[in-house]
Amino acid sequence: MAEAGYRAIAFDQRGYGQSSVPPEVRDYGIDQLIGDVLGLLDAYGLDKATFVGHDWGAFVLWHMSLLCPERMERQAILNIPFWPRPPVDPVALFRQRFGDDFYIVNFQDSDEADRTFASDPEHFFDVLMRKNQVSRREFEQLPAERRVLSLLQTFARSESGGDPLLSDEERDYFASAFARTGFTGPINWYRNWTANWQRLEGVPQVVEVPTLFIGAVDDIVVSPEHIEGMKPFVKNLECHVLENCGHWSQQEKPDEVNRLLIDWLAT
C-alpha cells in the first residue's frame, strides 16, 4: 500500500504483538476493540480512514460500519462476510450445530486452549497456518466426525498436510510474540461473542460503508452461500472470490489480494 502511494498504518490490537494485554474478558468486548481503532485515528489527527481487516479484523470492521460509520471512508474485508444479527445467541447456535469441540464453543467452556497453545507456540503456527490441506469440496465429502472444526485437535497433530504459509523466520517472529503475550488475550475476543451479539440489539443491520470483499473458494469455514447471503445487507459492495485459495488469503495469494486492493482504492 505504501509503495502504491498510500499512507499505510499497521498496528497490533490489544492482546497481540507489542500492544498491552488487559487481564479481564470484558476488556476485549467490541466497544473496547473499536475504541482502540478510534483512539488511533484521534492520535493521528484523522477524521476517517479506509480500513482493511481479515478474520477478526473483519468482524471489528463490520461492527464499526454499523456503530460508527462516520469514521470510515471505505472498508476492505478479507474472508469473513457480513452476517446479520441472529435472533438467538450465536454461541448457542454454534453449540447446537457443531458441538462442544467447535473452537468458538470450546473457548467459552474452559481455558484448555489458552494453556495448550501456549505450551508450544511454534507448533501452533506450524500446524495452523498452512495451505493446500483440503479443498472445500473435499472437506464437505469427509465423514461428519472428521469435519469437527477443533483447534485443539489440529494442535494435537504431530504434523499437518499441505504446505506451510510462513517461512521459519516469520513463524519464529509470531511464536516469539505469542510466547510473550500468551493466547488468553486473543481468545478473550471470542469469549465476548455473546456480549457483542447483545450489543447489536436494535442496531439496523444494513452496511452503508463502501465495501470491498475478498473471499476464497477453499475457505472451509465460509461457504459460497454465506457470501451470497451477505449481499442484500451491504449496499455498496464489490465482491471477489479467489480460486485455489483457503482462509489465509493475504498469505496464500498476496499478489492477487494487493492488486484487488490497489485497483479498488483507485476507483
CORPE-V286240 format. One record per pair of residues at least 12 apart in sequence whose C-alpha atoms are under 10 Angstrom apart, sorted by the first residue. I is the first residue (numbers start at 1). J is the second residue. D is the distance in Angstrom with one decimal. If there is no record, write none. Layout:
BEGIN
i=I j=J d=D
i=I j=J d=D
END
This chain:
BEGIN
i=1 j=258 d=7.8
i=1 j=259 d=9.9
i=1 j=261 d=8.4
i=1 j=262 d=7.3
i=1 j=265 d=9.7
i=4 j=258 d=9.9
i=4 j=262 d=7.4
i=4 j=265 d=10.0
i=4 j=266 d=10.0
i=5 j=262 d=9.8
i=6 j=262 d=9.5
i=6 j=265 d=9.4
i=8 j=50 d=9.8
i=8 j=51 d=9.8
i=9 j=40 d=9.7
i=9 j=51 d=9.5
i=10 j=52 d=9.6
i=11 j=37 d=9.3
i=11 j=40 d=9.1
i=13 j=33 d=7.5
i=13 j=34 d=9.8
i=13 j=36 d=7.3
i=13 j=37 d=8.2
i=13 j=57 d=9.3
i=13 j=186 d=9.4
i=14 j=27 d=9.0
i=14 j=28 d=7.7
i=14 j=32 d=9.0
i=14 j=33 d=7.4
i=14 j=36 d=7.9
i=14 j=185 d=7.5
i=14 j=186 d=8.1
i=14 j=189 d=9.6
i=15 j=27 d=9.7
i=15 j=28 d=8.4
i=15 j=178 d=9.3
i=15 j=181 d=6.8
i=15 j=182 d=8.4
i=15 j=183 d=8.0
i=15 j=184 d=7.9
i=15 j=185 d=4.5
i=15 j=186 d=5.6
i=15 j=187 d=9.0
i=15 j=188 d=8.7
i=15 j=189 d=8.9
i=16 j=174 d=9.8
i=16 j=177 d=7.6
i=16 j=178 d=7.5
i=16 j=180 d=9.4
i=16 j=181 d=6.7
i=16 j=182 d=8.7
i=16 j=183 d=8.7
i=16 j=185 d=7.4
i=16 j=186 d=6.9
i=17 j=173 d=9.6
i=17 j=174 d=8.1
i=17 j=176 d=9.1
i=17 j=177 d=5.3
i=17 j=178 d=7.1
i=17 j=179 d=9.9
i=17 j=180 d=8.2
i=17 j=181 d=7.1
i=17 j=182 d=9.9
i=18 j=177 d=7.6
i=18 j=178 d=9.9
i=18 j=180 d=9.0
i=18 j=181 d=8.4
i=19 j=181 d=8.9
i=20 j=181 d=8.4
i=20 j=185 d=9.4
i=21 j=181 d=6.8
i=21 j=182 d=8.9
i=21 j=183 d=9.9
i=21 j=184 d=8.8
i=21 j=185 d=6.1
i=21 j=186 d=9.0
i=22 j=184 d=9.7
i=22 j=185 d=7.2
i=22 j=188 d=10.0
i=23 j=184 d=8.5
i=23 j=185 d=7.5
i=23 j=188 d=9.3
i=24 j=184 d=9.5
i=24 j=185 d=8.5
i=24 j=188 d=8.1
i=25 j=184 d=8.9
i=25 j=185 d=7.9
i=25 j=186 d=10.0
i=25 j=187 d=9.0
i=25 j=188 d=5.3
i=25 j=189 d=7.7
i=25 j=190 d=9.3
i=25 j=191 d=6.7
i=25 j=192 d=7.1
i=26 j=188 d=8.0
i=26 j=189 d=8.9
i=26 j=191 d=8.5
i=26 j=192 d=7.0
i=26 j=195 d=8.8
i=27 j=185 d=8.9
i=27 j=188 d=8.3
i=27 j=189 d=8.8
i=27 j=192 d=9.1
i=28 j=185 d=7.6
i=28 j=186 d=8.3
i=28 j=187 d=9.2
i=28 j=188 d=6.1
i=28 j=189 d=5.3
i=28 j=190 d=8.6
i=28 j=191 d=8.3
i=28 j=192 d=6.8
i=28 j=193 d=10.0
i=28 j=196 d=9.9
i=29 j=188 d=8.4
i=29 j=189 d=6.7
i=29 j=190 d=9.0
i=29 j=191 d=8.5
i=29 j=192 d=5.5
i=29 j=193 d=8.2
i=29 j=194 d=9.7
i=29 j=195 d=7.1
i=29 j=196 d=6.5
i=29 j=199 d=9.3
i=30 j=59 d=9.0
i=30 j=60 d=7.0
i=30 j=63 d=7.6
i=30 j=64 d=8.9
i=30 j=189 d=8.2
i=30 j=192 d=7.6
i=30 j=193 d=8.8
i=30 j=195 d=8.3
i=30 j=196 d=5.9
i=30 j=197 d=9.5
i=30 j=199 d=8.2
i=30 j=200 d=10.0
i=31 j=60 d=9.3
i=31 j=63 d=9.0
i=31 j=64 d=9.1
i=31 j=67 d=9.3
i=31 j=196 d=8.4
i=31 j=199 d=8.6
i=33 j=57 d=9.7
i=33 j=60 d=7.1
i=33 j=61 d=9.9
i=33 j=63 d=9.9
i=33 j=64 d=9.6
i=33 j=189 d=8.9
i=34 j=60 d=6.7
i=34 j=61 d=8.2
i=34 j=63 d=8.1
i=34 j=64 d=6.6
i=34 j=67 d=9.2
i=34 j=68 d=8.9
i=35 j=64 d=9.7
i=37 j=51 d=10.0
i=37 j=60 d=9.3
i=37 j=61 d=9.7
i=37 j=64 d=9.4
i=37 j=71 d=9.9
i=38 j=64 d=9.6
i=38 j=68 d=9.3
i=38 j=71 d=7.8
i=38 j=72 d=10.0
i=41 j=71 d=8.6
i=46 j=71 d=8.8
i=47 j=70 d=8.6
i=47 j=71 d=6.2
i=47 j=72 d=8.5
i=47 j=73 d=9.3
i=48 j=69 d=9.2
i=48 j=70 d=7.3
i=48 j=71 d=4.3
i=48 j=72 d=5.1
i=48 j=73 d=5.9
i=48 j=74 d=9.0
i=49 j=70 d=9.8
i=49 j=71 d=6.8
i=49 j=72 d=5.4
i=49 j=73 d=5.1
i=49 j=74 d=7.1
i=49 j=75 d=8.6
i=50 j=71 d=9.0
i=50 j=72 d=6.0
i=50 j=73 d=5.0
i=50 j=74 d=4.6
i=50 j=75 d=5.5
i=50 j=76 d=7.8
i=50 j=209 d=10.0
i=50 j=210 d=9.6
i=50 j=211 d=9.7
i=50 j=265 d=8.9
i=51 j=72 d=7.4
i=51 j=73 d=7.9
i=51 j=74 d=6.5
i=51 j=75 d=4.7
i=51 j=76 d=6.1
i=51 j=77 d=8.4
i=51 j=211 d=9.7
i=52 j=74 d=8.8
i=52 j=75 d=5.8
i=52 j=76 d=4.6
i=52 j=77 d=6.0
i=52 j=78 d=7.7
i=52 j=211 d=9.8
i=52 j=212 d=9.1
i=52 j=213 d=9.9
i=52 j=261 d=8.9
i=53 j=75 d=7.9
i=53 j=76 d=6.5
i=53 j=77 d=5.3
i=53 j=78 d=6.1
i=53 j=79 d=9.1
i=53 j=80 d=9.2
i=54 j=76 d=8.6
i=54 j=77 d=6.1
i=54 j=78 d=4.6
i=54 j=79 d=6.4
i=54 j=80 d=7.1
i=54 j=214 d=9.4
i=54 j=247 d=9.4
i=54 j=248 d=8.5
i=54 j=249 d=8.6
i=54 j=250 d=8.5
i=55 j=77 d=8.2
i=55 j=78 d=6.6
i=55 j=79 d=6.3
i=55 j=80 d=5.6
i=55 j=81 d=9.2
i=55 j=247 d=8.6
i=55 j=248 d=8.9
i=56 j=78 d=9.7
i=56 j=79 d=9.9
i=56 j=80 d=8.2
i=56 j=186 d=9.6
i=56 j=189 d=8.4
i=56 j=190 d=9.1
i=57 j=77 d=8.2
i=57 j=78 d=8.6
i=57 j=80 d=9.1
i=58 j=75 d=9.1
i=58 j=76 d=8.3
i=58 j=77 d=5.5
i=58 j=78 d=6.6
i=58 j=79 d=7.9
i=58 j=80 d=6.1
i=58 j=81 d=8.0
i=58 j=82 d=8.7
i=58 j=213 d=9.8
i=59 j=77 d=8.9
i=59 j=80 d=7.3
i=59 j=81 d=8.6
i=59 j=82 d=8.1
i=59 j=83 d=9.5
i=61 j=75 d=7.3
i=61 j=76 d=8.8
i=61 j=77 d=7.8
i=61 j=82 d=9.9
i=62 j=75 d=8.8
i=62 j=77 d=8.5
i=62 j=80 d=9.4
i=62 j=81 d=8.7
i=62 j=82 d=6.7
i=62 j=83 d=9.0
i=62 j=84 d=9.9
i=62 j=205 d=10.0
i=62 j=207 d=7.8
i=62 j=209 d=9.4
i=62 j=211 d=9.8
i=63 j=82 d=9.4
i=63 j=196 d=9.0
i=63 j=199 d=9.8
i=63 j=200 d=8.4
i=63 j=205 d=9.8
i=63 j=207 d=9.4
i=64 j=207 d=9.7
i=64 j=209 d=9.6
i=65 j=205 d=9.8
i=65 j=206 d=8.8
i=65 j=207 d=6.1
i=65 j=208 d=7.3
i=65 j=209 d=6.2
i=65 j=210 d=9.5
i=65 j=211 d=9.7
i=66 j=200 d=8.6
i=66 j=203 d=7.3
i=66 j=204 d=7.4
i=66 j=205 d=7.1
i=66 j=206 d=7.2
i=66 j=207 d=6.2
i=66 j=208 d=8.2
i=66 j=209 d=8.7
i=67 j=199 d=9.9
i=67 j=200 d=8.5
i=67 j=203 d=7.9
i=67 j=204 d=9.5
i=67 j=207 d=9.9
i=69 j=207 d=8.5
i=69 j=208 d=7.7
i=69 j=209 d=6.4
i=70 j=209 d=8.8
i=71 j=209 d=9.9
i=72 j=209 d=7.0
i=72 j=210 d=9.0
i=73 j=209 d=7.2
i=73 j=210 d=7.6
i=73 j=211 d=9.6
i=74 j=208 d=9.5
i=74 j=209 d=5.8
i=74 j=210 d=5.0
i=74 j=211 d=6.0
i=74 j=212 d=8.2
i=74 j=236 d=9.8
i=74 j=265 d=9.0
i=75 j=209 d=7.0
i=75 j=210 d=6.4
i=75 j=211 d=5.0
i=75 j=212 d=6.4
i=75 j=213 d=8.6
i=75 j=237 d=9.9
i=75 j=265 d=9.9
i=76 j=210 d=8.6
i=76 j=211 d=5.7
i=76 j=212 d=4.5
i=76 j=213 d=5.9
i=76 j=214 d=7.7
i=76 j=237 d=9.8
i=76 j=238 d=9.4
i=76 j=239 d=9.9
i=76 j=260 d=9.8
i=76 j=261 d=7.5
i=76 j=264 d=9.0
i=76 j=265 d=9.4
i=77 j=211 d=7.2
i=77 j=212 d=6.1
i=77 j=213 d=4.8
i=77 j=214 d=6.3
i=77 j=215 d=8.4
i=77 j=239 d=9.6
i=77 j=261 d=10.0
i=78 j=212 d=8.4
i=78 j=213 d=6.0
i=78 j=214 d=4.9
i=78 j=215 d=6.0
i=78 j=216 d=8.8
i=78 j=240 d=9.8
i=78 j=241 d=9.8
i=78 j=247 d=8.8
i=78 j=248 d=8.8
i=78 j=249 d=7.2
i=78 j=250 d=8.2
i=78 j=257 d=9.0
i=79 j=213 d=7.4
i=79 j=214 d=5.9
i=79 j=215 d=4.4
i=79 j=216 d=6.5
i=79 j=217 d=9.7
i=79 j=219 d=7.7
i=79 j=221 d=9.3
i=79 j=222 d=7.5
i=79 j=227 d=9.1
i=79 j=241 d=8.8
i=79 j=242 d=9.8
i=79 j=246 d=8.9
i=79 j=247 d=6.5
i=79 j=248 d=8.1
i=79 j=249 d=7.3
i=79 j=250 d=9.7
i=80 j=213 d=8.4
i=80 j=214 d=8.6
i=80 j=215 d=7.3
i=80 j=216 d=9.7
i=80 j=219 d=9.6
i=80 j=221 d=9.0
i=80 j=222 d=7.1
i=80 j=226 d=8.9
i=80 j=227 d=8.4
i=80 j=230 d=10.0
i=80 j=247 d=9.1
i=81 j=213 d=7.4
i=81 j=214 d=8.9
i=81 j=215 d=8.0
i=81 j=222 d=8.0
i=81 j=223 d=9.8
i=81 j=226 d=6.8
i=81 j=227 d=5.8
i=81 j=228 d=8.9
i=81 j=229 d=8.6
i=81 j=230 d=6.2
i=81 j=231 d=9.0
i=81 j=234 d=9.8
i=82 j=205 d=9.4
i=82 j=206 d=9.7
i=82 j=207 d=8.8
i=82 j=213 d=9.6
i=82 j=226 d=8.2
i=82 j=227 d=7.9
i=82 j=228 d=10.0
i=82 j=229 d=8.3
i=82 j=230 d=5.3
i=82 j=231 d=8.4
i=82 j=233 d=7.7
i=82 j=234 d=7.8
i=83 j=205 d=8.8
i=83 j=226 d=7.8
i=83 j=227 d=9.2
i=83 j=229 d=7.9
i=83 j=230 d=6.4
i=83 j=231 d=9.9
i=83 j=233 d=8.6
i=84 j=200 d=9.7
i=84 j=204 d=9.1
i=84 j=205 d=5.7
i=84 j=206 d=8.2
i=84 j=207 d=9.9
i=84 j=229 d=9.4
i=84 j=230 d=8.0
i=84 j=233 d=7.6
i=85 j=196 d=9.9
i=85 j=197 d=6.8
i=85 j=198 d=9.2
i=85 j=200 d=7.2
i=85 j=201 d=7.9
i=85 j=202 d=9.6
i=85 j=203 d=8.9
i=85 j=204 d=9.2
i=85 j=205 d=7.1
i=86 j=197 d=8.2
i=86 j=201 d=9.7
i=87 j=197 d=9.4
i=87 j=201 d=9.2
i=88 j=194 d=9.5
i=88 j=197 d=8.8
i=88 j=198 d=9.6
i=89 j=193 d=8.6
i=89 j=194 d=6.1
i=89 j=195 d=9.1
i=89 j=196 d=9.8
i=89 j=197 d=6.9
i=89 j=198 d=8.1
i=90 j=105 d=9.9
i=90 j=193 d=7.6
i=90 j=194 d=6.9
i=90 j=197 d=7.5
i=91 j=104 d=7.5
i=91 j=105 d=6.4
i=91 j=108 d=8.6
i=91 j=190 d=9.7
i=91 j=191 d=9.5
i=91 j=193 d=7.1
i=91 j=194 d=6.6
i=91 j=197 d=9.5
i=92 j=105 d=8.4
i=92 j=194 d=9.0
i=93 j=105 d=9.6
i=98 j=144 d=9.9
i=98 j=147 d=9.1
i=98 j=148 d=7.0
i=98 j=149 d=7.9
i=98 j=150 d=9.7
i=99 j=148 d=8.2
i=99 j=149 d=9.5
i=99 j=150 d=9.9
i=100 j=148 d=9.7
i=100 j=150 d=9.2
i=101 j=148 d=7.1
i=101 j=149 d=7.4
i=101 j=150 d=5.6
i=101 j=151 d=8.6
i=101 j=152 d=8.3
i=101 j=153 d=8.7
i=102 j=147 d=9.9
i=102 j=148 d=6.4
i=102 j=149 d=5.2
i=102 j=150 d=5.1
i=102 j=151 d=7.9
i=102 j=152 d=9.3
i=102 j=153 d=9.9
i=103 j=148 d=8.9
i=103 j=149 d=6.3
i=103 j=150 d=4.9
i=103 j=151 d=5.8
i=103 j=152 d=7.6
i=103 j=153 d=9.5
i=103 j=187 d=10.0
i=103 j=190 d=9.4
i=104 j=149 d=9.1
i=104 j=150 d=8.7
i=104 j=151 d=9.2
i=104 j=187 d=8.8
i=104 j=190 d=6.5
i=104 j=191 d=8.0
i=104 j=193 d=8.7
i=105 j=150 d=9.5
i=105 j=190 d=8.9
i=105 j=191 d=8.9
i=105 j=193 d=9.9
i=106 j=150 d=8.2
i=106 j=151 d=9.2
i=106 j=152 d=9.0
i=106 j=191 d=9.8
i=107 j=151 d=9.9
i=107 j=184 d=9.7
i=107 j=187 d=6.8
i=107 j=188 d=8.2
i=107 j=189 d=9.8
i=107 j=190 d=7.0
i=107 j=191 d=6.7
i=108 j=187 d=9.1
i=108 j=188 d=8.9
i=108 j=190 d=7.7
i=108 j=191 d=5.7
i=108 j=192 d=8.9
i=108 j=193 d=9.1
i=108 j=194 d=9.8
i=109 j=191 d=9.3
i=111 j=183 d=9.8
i=111 j=184 d=8.0
i=111 j=187 d=9.1
i=112 j=152 d=8.6
i=113 j=151 d=8.0
i=113 j=152 d=6.5
i=113 j=155 d=9.5
i=113 j=183 d=8.2
i=113 j=184 d=8.5
i=113 j=187 d=8.4
i=114 j=182 d=7.4
i=114 j=183 d=5.3
i=114 j=184 d=5.4
i=114 j=185 d=9.0
i=114 j=186 d=9.3
i=114 j=187 d=7.3
i=114 j=188 d=9.6
i=115 j=182 d=8.5
i=115 j=183 d=7.9
i=115 j=184 d=8.4
i=116 j=152 d=7.8
i=116 j=155 d=8.3
i=116 j=156 d=9.2
i=116 j=183 d=9.3
i=117 j=151 d=9.2
i=117 j=152 d=8.2
i=117 j=155 d=7.5
i=117 j=156 d=9.8
i=117 j=178 d=9.3
i=117 j=179 d=9.7
i=117 j=182 d=8.4
i=117 j=183 d=6.9
i=117 j=184 d=9.6
i=118 j=175 d=9.3
i=118 j=178 d=7.5
i=118 j=179 d=6.7
i=118 j=180 d=9.6
i=118 j=181 d=9.3
i=118 j=182 d=5.9
i=118 j=183 d=6.3
i=118 j=184 d=8.9
i=119 j=179 d=8.7
i=119 j=182 d=9.4
i=120 j=155 d=9.4
i=120 j=175 d=8.3
i=120 j=178 d=9.7
i=120 j=179 d=8.4
i=121 j=155 d=9.9
i=121 j=171 d=9.1
i=121 j=172 d=8.8
i=121 j=174 d=8.1
i=121 j=175 d=4.9
i=121 j=176 d=7.7
i=121 j=177 d=9.1
i=121 j=178 d=6.6
i=121 j=179 d=6.6
i=121 j=182 d=8.8
i=121 j=183 d=9.1
i=122 j=168 d=9.5
i=122 j=171 d=6.7
i=122 j=172 d=6.6
i=122 j=173 d=9.4
i=122 j=174 d=8.0
i=122 j=175 d=5.1
i=122 j=176 d=8.2
i=122 j=178 d=9.2
i=122 j=179 d=9.1
i=123 j=155 d=7.3
i=123 j=156 d=9.4
i=123 j=157 d=9.3
i=123 j=158 d=8.5
i=123 j=159 d=8.9
i=123 j=171 d=9.2
i=123 j=175 d=8.6
i=124 j=151 d=9.2
i=124 j=152 d=9.6
i=124 j=154 d=8.6
i=124 j=155 d=6.0
i=124 j=156 d=9.2
i=124 j=157 d=9.9
i=124 j=171 d=9.5
i=124 j=175 d=8.2
i=125 j=155 d=9.0
i=125 j=164 d=8.9
i=125 j=165 d=9.2
i=125 j=166 d=8.2
i=125 j=170 d=9.7
i=125 j=171 d=6.4
i=125 j=172 d=8.9
i=125 j=174 d=7.9
i=125 j=175 d=7.2
i=126 j=155 d=9.1
i=126 j=158 d=9.8
i=126 j=159 d=8.1
i=126 j=160 d=8.1
i=126 j=163 d=9.6
i=126 j=164 d=6.8
i=126 j=165 d=8.6
i=126 j=166 d=8.1
i=126 j=167 d=9.8
i=126 j=168 d=9.2
i=126 j=171 d=7.4
i=126 j=172 d=9.9
i=126 j=175 d=9.7
i=127 j=151 d=9.7
i=127 j=154 d=6.8
i=127 j=155 d=6.5
i=127 j=156 d=9.0
i=127 j=157 d=7.5
i=127 j=158 d=8.3
i=127 j=159 d=6.5
i=127 j=160 d=5.6
i=127 j=161 d=8.5
i=127 j=162 d=9.6
i=127 j=163 d=9.6
i=127 j=164 d=8.0
i=127 j=165 d=10.0
i=128 j=151 d=8.1
i=128 j=154 d=7.2
i=128 j=155 d=7.5
i=128 j=160 d=8.4
i=128 j=164 d=8.7
i=128 j=165 d=9.3
i=129 j=160 d=9.9
i=129 j=162 d=9.8
i=129 j=163 d=8.7
i=129 j=164 d=6.3
i=129 j=165 d=5.7
i=129 j=166 d=7.1
i=129 j=171 d=9.2
i=129 j=247 d=9.2
i=129 j=248 d=7.5
i=129 j=251 d=9.1
i=129 j=252 d=9.9
i=130 j=160 d=8.1
i=130 j=161 d=8.0
i=130 j=162 d=6.1
i=130 j=163 d=5.3
i=130 j=164 d=4.4
i=130 j=165 d=5.0
i=130 j=166 d=7.9
i=130 j=246 d=8.9
i=130 j=247 d=9.3
i=130 j=248 d=8.2
i=130 j=251 d=9.5
i=130 j=252 d=8.8
i=131 j=161 d=8.5
i=131 j=162 d=5.5
i=131 j=163 d=5.3
i=131 j=164 d=6.4
i=131 j=165 d=6.4
i=131 j=218 d=9.6
i=131 j=244 d=9.4
i=131 j=245 d=7.6
i=131 j=246 d=6.5
i=131 j=247 d=8.4
i=131 j=248 d=7.9
i=131 j=249 d=9.6
i=131 j=251 d=9.1
i=131 j=252 d=7.0
i=132 j=161 d=7.7
i=132 j=162 d=4.6
i=132 j=163 d=6.2
i=132 j=164 d=9.0
i=132 j=165 d=9.8
i=132 j=218 d=8.8
i=132 j=244 d=8.0
i=132 j=245 d=7.8
i=132 j=246 d=7.5
i=132 j=252 d=9.4
i=133 j=160 d=7.8
i=133 j=161 d=5.3
i=133 j=162 d=4.1
i=133 j=163 d=7.3
i=133 j=164 d=9.7
i=133 j=218 d=9.6
i=133 j=246 d=8.8
i=134 j=161 d=8.4
i=134 j=162 d=7.7
i=134 j=218 d=7.6
i=134 j=219 d=9.3
i=134 j=220 d=8.4
i=134 j=246 d=8.7
i=135 j=217 d=8.0
i=135 j=218 d=5.0
i=135 j=219 d=7.8
i=135 j=220 d=7.5
i=135 j=244 d=8.0
i=135 j=245 d=8.6
i=135 j=246 d=7.8
i=136 j=216 d=9.8
i=136 j=217 d=7.0
i=136 j=218 d=4.7
i=136 j=219 d=6.6
i=136 j=220 d=5.4
i=136 j=221 d=8.9
i=136 j=222 d=9.3
i=136 j=223 d=8.2
i=136 j=224 d=10.0
i=136 j=244 d=9.9
i=136 j=245 d=9.9
i=136 j=246 d=8.6
i=137 j=217 d=9.4
i=137 j=218 d=7.9
i=137 j=220 d=8.9
i=138 j=218 d=9.4
i=138 j=220 d=9.6
i=139 j=218 d=9.0
i=139 j=219 d=9.9
i=139 j=220 d=7.0
i=140 j=220 d=8.4
i=147 j=220 d=9.6
i=149 j=220 d=9.3
i=149 j=221 d=8.4
i=164 j=252 d=9.8
i=165 j=248 d=8.4
i=165 j=251 d=6.4
i=165 j=252 d=6.9
i=166 j=251 d=8.1
i=166 j=252 d=9.8
i=204 j=233 d=9.9
i=205 j=233 d=6.8
i=205 j=234 d=8.9
i=206 j=232 d=8.5
i=206 j=233 d=5.0
i=206 j=234 d=6.1
i=206 j=235 d=7.4
i=207 j=231 d=10.0
i=207 j=232 d=9.5
i=207 j=233 d=6.1
i=207 j=234 d=4.7
i=207 j=235 d=6.2
i=207 j=236 d=8.1
i=207 j=237 d=9.4
i=208 j=233 d=8.7
i=208 j=234 d=6.5
i=208 j=235 d=5.6
i=208 j=236 d=6.6
i=208 j=237 d=9.2
i=209 j=234 d=7.9
i=209 j=235 d=7.8
i=209 j=236 d=6.9
i=209 j=237 d=8.7
i=210 j=234 d=8.2
i=210 j=235 d=7.5
i=210 j=236 d=4.8
i=210 j=237 d=6.2
i=210 j=238 d=8.3
i=211 j=234 d=7.6
i=211 j=235 d=8.5
i=211 j=236 d=6.1
i=211 j=237 d=4.9
i=211 j=238 d=6.3
i=211 j=239 d=8.4
i=211 j=264 d=9.5
i=212 j=236 d=8.6
i=212 j=237 d=5.9
i=212 j=238 d=4.8
i=212 j=239 d=6.0
i=212 j=240 d=8.0
i=212 j=260 d=8.8
i=212 j=261 d=8.0
i=212 j=264 d=7.4
i=212 j=265 d=9.4
i=213 j=227 d=9.0
i=213 j=237 d=7.2
i=213 j=238 d=6.2
i=213 j=239 d=4.8
i=213 j=240 d=6.2
i=213 j=241 d=8.2
i=213 j=260 d=9.7
i=213 j=261 d=9.7
i=214 j=227 d=9.8
i=214 j=238 d=8.6
i=214 j=239 d=6.1
i=214 j=240 d=4.9
i=214 j=241 d=5.7
i=214 j=242 d=7.2
i=214 j=249 d=8.2
i=214 j=250 d=9.7
i=214 j=256 d=9.9
i=214 j=257 d=7.6
i=214 j=260 d=8.3
i=214 j=261 d=9.1
i=215 j=227 d=7.9
i=215 j=239 d=7.8
i=215 j=240 d=6.2
i=215 j=241 d=4.4
i=215 j=242 d=6.1
i=215 j=243 d=9.1
i=215 j=245 d=8.7
i=215 j=246 d=8.6
i=215 j=247 d=8.1
i=215 j=248 d=9.8
i=215 j=249 d=7.6
i=215 j=257 d=9.9
i=216 j=240 d=8.3
i=216 j=241 d=4.9
i=216 j=242 d=4.6
i=216 j=243 d=6.3
i=216 j=244 d=7.6
i=216 j=245 d=5.3
i=216 j=246 d=5.6
i=216 j=247 d=6.6
i=216 j=248 d=8.7
i=216 j=249 d=6.9
i=216 j=253 d=9.8
i=217 j=241 d=6.3
i=217 j=242 d=6.0
i=217 j=243 d=5.5
i=217 j=244 d=6.5
i=217 j=245 d=6.1
i=217 j=246 d=6.7
i=217 j=247 d=8.9
i=218 j=241 d=9.7
i=218 j=242 d=8.6
i=218 j=243 d=7.6
i=218 j=244 d=6.5
i=218 j=245 d=5.5
i=218 j=246 d=4.5
i=218 j=247 d=7.2
i=219 j=242 d=9.8
i=219 j=244 d=9.5
i=219 j=245 d=7.1
i=219 j=246 d=4.3
i=219 j=247 d=4.7
i=219 j=248 d=8.3
i=219 j=249 d=9.0
i=220 j=246 d=7.3
i=220 j=247 d=7.4
i=221 j=246 d=9.5
i=221 j=247 d=8.0
i=222 j=246 d=9.7
i=222 j=247 d=8.6
i=224 j=241 d=9.1
i=227 j=239 d=8.8
i=227 j=240 d=9.9
i=227 j=241 d=9.1
i=238 j=264 d=8.5
i=239 j=260 d=10.0
i=240 j=257 d=9.7
i=240 j=260 d=8.4
i=242 j=256 d=8.2
i=242 j=257 d=8.7
END
